[in-house]
Amino acid sequence: MPHLFGIHSVREALRESFDCVESICFARDLSNPRLRELMQEARKRKIPVRQLPEEALRRLADSASHQGVVAKMTEFVYREREDLVEECPPPGFFLVLDEIQDPQNLGAILRTADGAGVNGVFLPRHHSAGVTAAAVRASAGAAMHLKIARETNLSRLLEDLKEKGFWAVGVDVRADRLWTDCDYSRPTVLVLGNEGRGMRPLVQKHCDDLVKIPMLGKVESLNVSAAAAILLYEVIRQRSAAPTPRGT
């Protein structure tokens, strides 16, 4: 994740992971008060800052949409699975993404996952988009708030989580059950698959339940980030409606 750009994304990086920010380059024109605030925040945290001409910022960001600020970042630090499990408050809510390859989709999903209060996200080590600058920007900086781990074997991960009491629910357009028919009040792992082919068969095999979001028009399936939003907020809806256990 060498460069992160855009006012909102850089602000979130400063707030949540400023130790990952090596330096920040600003436009020479600081008439935007938000840029001045960002520069003050960076200096307060003793992060080196420079002011560069427009063309230099464009080259660093590889985009004209830099909004006058480009941050040089260290690589994103992924967490260990054990940490996510140990730090997970009850009832527990994890998201497993099986080979999501578009950084824009990954970022959109991470933004919703943060909003839905997901306790952790698991990505495959291979054949998957990672937490790059593009994904962080697509997440509007939300990726910086999430606990994210990478796993070599998602099937083994699901079995380990199930042994710890989690119920694994996969999303598949061919499933018999509707997404609203599943009980998400218990410790839950939602599993979403690749943009084109969905979950790999072996990953699907290790799910306890398969659910679908019905498509009533001509298109066969939703974009994976849209499907994620529907599923994640169904978990919130059910848990908000569930009675509060005694003693909490």
Residue, then its C-alpha position, 0 to 999 in steps of 0.5 A: m500500500p505505497h500511496l494513499f490519496g484523498i482527504h477522507s482516506v488520509r484523514e482516516a489513516l491519520r486517526e486510526s493508523f498514523d504509525c503506518v504513514e511515512s510521509i504526506c505530500f500536499a498541494r501548494d494551494l492550501s486554500n481548502p481548510r480541510l487540507r490545512e487541518l490535515m497538515q496540522e494533524a500530520r505535524k502534530r504527529k511528527i509525520p514529515v510533510r511536503q508541498l508539491p506542484e499538481e503534476a507531482l501529486r498526480r504522478l504519485a497518486d497515479s490519479a487526478s482525483h488526489q484532492g490535494v493530498v497523497a500519503k506514503m504508507t507502509e504495507f498494511v499489517y494483517r492480524e493473526r487469526e488467533d487475535l481476532v478470535e480472542e478479541c471477539p466479543p459475544p455473540g461474534f460476527f466474522l466475514v470470510l471473503d473467498e477470492i474477491q479480486d476487485p479492489q473496488n469490491l473489496g473496499a466497498i465490502l469493508r466499508t459496509a463491514d465496518g458500518a455493520g460492526v463486523n468483528g473481523v474479516f478473513l481473506p485468502r492469501h492467494h487469488s484475492a485482492g488485498v488491502t491496497a491503497a485502492a481498496v482503502r480508498a474504495s472503503a472510504g478509509a473504513a479498512m483502517h478500522l477493521k481487524i483483517a487476517r489472511e488465511t492459506n486454507l479457508s476450509r480449515l479456517l471455517e472448521d476451526l471457527k465452527e469448533k469454537g461455536f460459530w455457525a458458517v453461512g454461505v451465500d449462493v444463488r442456487a441455495d434453497r433458503l432465503w437469506t432472512d430464514c437463517d438465525y444470525s443471533r448466534p455466533t455467525v460467520l458469513v461467507l461470500g464468494n468470488e465476483g464471477r463464480g461464487m464460493r469455491p466448492l470446497v469452501q461451500k462444503h464447509c458451510d453449515d447453511l447456504v442462503k440466497i437473495p432472490m433475483l426477480g428481474k433479468v439479472e442473475s445475481l447482485n454485485v458481491s458488495a451489494a449482496a454483502a450489504i444486504l446480508l450484513y444488515e440482516v444480521i444487525r436487524q435480527r440481533s437488534a430485535a433479539p431479547t437482551p440476555r439477563g445480566t447484560 
